[in-house]
């Protein structure tokens, strides 16, 4: 039998060499970097984010761009949109472009601040309730059920009438009084899942105080759920403020908001529809953008969807 001489040149070593054994194949990533990467892949959520940035930009700088004060009256009453008045004017000759963005500033502030306050209060309340457990948890949850059983709109209307103030503070107080209950229930459910985790048990054995366990371990591990809940709460508060102002229980003159602008335009809607169009459009776009962005953020932060 003929034997063939095989040289080393006829073979190729596959795989990494010894020098490349410890080389990192791809850059290291964190949970938040991976969430941002997946969020960038959601084009609809990015479009909603860009739209929100544009709206917030105009609520901050829009009134100064047009050169008119939102309280400035003129003889140009009920004028259609033009180069002089981009969104037209109202029945008193006030520039609607300035008034829409001033009103948007009030509506967005109430929506964001109200959602942040209720999220913080609800997260702390739900965490304490779940961590304490037993009778304390039962009593705290019964309190939440009692508050939640009261019709939300009735509470807001009664508080608005009792306070009798046209400022932002009274609206925030009315919205935040019962708005924290859904967040408390949500966070409580998440904390109950984490209560039996090994790192929580280890912290208890080491003598870490309950407050530190809640603030340093439990709440940070539910932060993704809290953030997503926050983005979904903001459009609800914007709509609530707009509704209250629309029915005359919210912001009052000389201040303004999107709901108040829509209420003022309702009387002349068939004659001057543009006066209703712009505030209603801003309310719809803002609520839709927050909802779509919150949906994309939920998908990005969900660890079950990681690849």
C-alpha positions in Angstrom: 0.0 0.0 0.0 1.4 3.4 -1.0 1.7 5.8 1.9 1.3 9.5 1.1 3.5 12.0 2.8 1.3 14.6 4.5 2.9 18.0 5.3 1.6 20.6 7.8 1.0 23.0 4.9 -2.0 20.9 3.8 -3.9 21.7 7.0 -5.5 24.9 8.3 -6.1 25.4 12.0 -9.7 26.5 12.6 -10.8 28.6 15.6 -8.9 31.1 17.7 -5.3 30.8 18.5 -3.9 30.7 22.0 -3.1 34.4 21.8 -6.7 35.3 21.0 -8.2 33.1 23.6 -9.0 35.9 26.0 -10.0 38.4 23.3 -13.5 39.9 23.7 -15.6 39.0 20.7 -17.9 42.1 21.0 -18.1 45.2 23.1 -19.5 44.7 26.6 -23.0 46.1 27.2 -25.1 47.0 30.1 -28.8 46.6 30.7 -29.6 50.2 29.8 -27.3 50.2 26.8 -29.0 47.1 25.5 -32.4 48.7 26.1 -31.3 51.9 24.2 -30.1 49.7 21.3 -33.5 47.9 21.1 -35.4 51.2 21.4 -33.4 52.6 18.5 -34.6 49.7 16.4 -38.2 50.7 17.0 -38.7 53.4 14.4 -42.2 54.3 15.5 -41.1 54.9 19.1 -38.2 57.0 17.9 -40.7 59.1 15.7 -42.9 59.6 18.8 -39.8 60.6 20.8 -38.8 63.2 18.2 -42.3 64.5 18.0 -42.3 64.9 21.8 -39.0 66.8 21.7 -40.4 69.2 19.0 -43.6 69.8 21.1 -41.6 70.4 24.3 -39.2 72.7 22.4 -42.1 74.9 21.1 -43.8 74.9 24.6 -40.5 76.5 25.9 -39.5 78.7 23.0 -42.6 79.0 20.9 -44.2 82.1 22.5 -41.0 84.1 22.0 -40.6 83.0 18.4 -43.8 84.6 17.1 -43.0 88.0 18.8 -46.5 88.3 20.4 -47.5 88.0 24.0 -50.3 85.5 24.8 -52.2 88.3 26.6 -51.6 90.9 23.9 -54.9 92.1 22.3 -55.2 93.7 18.9 -57.8 94.8 16.3 -57.1 91.6 14.3 -59.9 89.7 15.7 -60.8 86.2 14.5 -58.2 86.3 11.7 -57.4 83.1 9.9 -53.9 81.7 9.9 -51.5 83.9 7.9 -47.9 85.0 7.7 -48.6 87.6 10.4 -50.4 85.2 12.8 -49.4 81.7 12.1 -52.3 80.0 13.9 -54.7 83.0 13.5 -56.2 85.0 16.3 -59.1 84.6 18.7 -62.1 86.8 19.4 -60.0 89.3 21.3 -57.3 89.6 18.7 -54.8 87.5 20.7 -52.2 85.5 18.7 -53.2 81.8 18.9 -49.6 80.6 18.2 -48.4 82.2 21.4 -51.5 81.1 23.3 -51.3 77.5 22.1 -47.7 77.0 23.2 -48.3 78.9 26.5 -51.2 76.6 27.1 -49.1 73.6 26.1 -46.5 74.7 28.7 -49.2 74.5 31.4 -50.6 71.2 30.2 -47.3 69.5 29.8 -46.0 70.7 33.2 -49.2 69.4 34.9 -49.0 66.1 33.0 -45.3 65.5 33.7 -45.1 66.8 37.3 -48.4 65.1 38.3 -47.2 61.7 36.8 -43.8 62.0 38.6 -45.4 62.8 41.9 -47.9 60.0 41.8 -45.3 57.6 40.6 -42.9 58.4 43.4 -45.7 58.2 46.1 -47.2 55.1 44.6 -43.8 53.4 44.4 -42.8 54.1 48.0 -46.3 53.2 49.3 -46.5 49.9 47.3 -42.9 49.0 48.3 -43.6 49.5 52.0 -46.8 47.6 51.8 -45.3 44.6 50.1 -42.1 44.5 52.2 -44.0 44.7 55.5 -46.6 42.0 54.6 -49.1 40.6 56.9 -51.6 42.8 58.6 -49.8 46.0 57.5 -50.1 45.0 53.9 -53.7 44.2 54.3 -54.6 47.5 55.9 -52.6 49.5 53.4 -54.2 47.8 50.5 -57.7 48.3 52.0 -56.9 52.0 52.1 -55.9 51.9 48.4 -59.2 50.1 47.6 -61.3 52.6 49.5 -59.6 55.5 47.7 -59.8 53.8 44.3 -63.5 53.0 44.8 -64.4 56.7 45.0 -65.2 58.0 41.4 -62.0 59.7 40.2 -63.9 62.6 38.4 -66.0 63.4 41.5 -62.9 63.7 43.7 -61.3 66.1 41.2 -64.4 68.2 40.8 -65.0 68.5 44.5 -61.4 69.5 45.2 -61.4 72.0 42.4 -64.5 73.6 43.8 -63.3 73.6 47.4 -59.8 75.0 46.6 -61.3 77.6 44.2 -57.9 78.5 42.7 -57.0 78.9 39.0 -53.3 78.0 39.5 -51.4 74.9 38.6 -51.0 73.9 42.3 -54.7 73.2 42.9 -55.0 71.1 39.7 -51.9 69.1 40.7 -53.3 68.5 44.2 -56.6 67.3 42.8 -55.0 65.0 40.2 -52.4 63.5 42.6 -54.7 62.8 45.5 -56.0 59.5 44.1 -53.7 59.1 41.1 -51.0 57.2 43.0 -53.2 54.1 43.7 -52.7 52.2 40.4 -48.9 52.7 40.7 -48.9 51.5 44.3 -50.7 48.3 43.2 -48.3 47.7 40.3 -45.2 48.2 42.4 -46.5 46.1 45.2 -47.0 43.2 42.8 -43.4 43.6 41.6 -42.0 43.8 45.1 -43.8 40.7 46.2 -42.0 38.8 43.4 -38.6 40.2 44.6 -39.2 39.7 48.4 -38.0 36.0 48.2 -34.9 36.8 46.1 -31.6 35.6 47.5 -30.0 39.0 47.6 -32.9 40.4 49.7 -32.6 37.5 52.1 -28.8 38.0 52.3 -29.4 41.7 53.1 -31.8 40.9 55.9 -29.3 38.4 57.4 -26.6 41.0 57.3 -28.9 43.3 59.3 -29.6 45.9 56.6 -32.5 48.1 57.5 -35.8 47.7 55.8 -35.7 51.2 54.3 -32.3 50.6 52.7 -33.5 47.2 51.3 -36.5 48.9 49.7 -34.6 51.9 48.3 -31.3 50.2 47.3 -32.5 46.8 46.1 -36.2 46.5 45.5 -37.2 49.8 43.9 -34.1 49.9 41.6 -35.0 46.4 40.4 -38.5 47.5 39.5 -37.3 50.8 37.9 -38.1 49.6 34.3 -41.7 48.9 35.3 -41.9 52.3 37.1 -40.5 54.2 34.1 -42.9 52.5 31.6 -45.8 53.2 34.0 -44.7 56.9 34.2 -44.8 57.3 30.4 -48.3 55.9 30.3 -49.5 58.1 33.1 -48.4 61.4 31.6 -51.0 61.4 28.7 -53.7 60.6 31.2 -52.9 63.6 33.3 -52.7 65.9 30.3 -56.2 64.7 29.2 -57.6 65.1 32.8 -56.3 68.7 32.9 -57.6 69.5 29.5 -61.0 68.0 30.4 -61.2 70.0 33.7 -60.2 73.2 31.9 -62.7 72.5 29.1 -65.6 72.2 31.5 -64.5 75.2 33.5 -63.0 73.5 36.6 -59.4 73.8 35.6 -57.1 76.7 34.6 -58.9 80.0 34.4 -58.1 83.4 32.9 -55.7 85.1 32.5 -53.8 81.8 32.4 -54.6 79.4 29.7 -54.1 75.7 28.7 -55.0 73.5 25.8 -58.3 72.5 27.4 -59.2 76.1 28.1 -58.4 77.1 24.5 -60.6 74.3 23.2 -63.4 75.4 25.5 -63.2 79.0 24.3 -63.1 77.9 20.7 -66.2 75.7 21.0 -68.6 78.6 20.8 -67.4 79.7 17.4 -66.2 76.3 16.1 -68.4 76.3 13.0 -67.4 79.8 12.1 -63.7 79.7 13.0 -62.7 76.0 13.1 -59.0 76.7 13.2 -59.4 78.0 16.8 -60.4 74.5 17.9 -58.1 72.7 15.5 -54.7 73.6 16.9 -55.3 73.0 20.6 -57.2 69.8 19.9 -54.4 68.7 17.6 -51.7 69.4 20.2 -53.6 67.4 22.8 -54.0 64.4 20.5 -50.4 64.4 19.2 -49.0 64.7 22.7 -51.1 61.9 24.1 -50.5 59.7 21.1 -46.7 60.3 21.2 -46.4 59.5 24.9 -48.5 56.4 24.5 -46.5 55.1 21.5 -43.1 56.0 23.1 -44.2 54.2 26.3 -45.2 51.1 24.3 -41.7 51.1 22.6 -40.0 51.7 26.0 -41.9 48.8 27.5 -40.6 46.5 24.8 -37.1 47.8 25.1 -36.9 47.4 28.9 -38.6 44.0 29.0 -35.8 41.5 29.8 -37.8 38.6 28.3 -37.3 40.2 24.8 -33.5 40.4 25.1 -31.6 38.5 22.4 
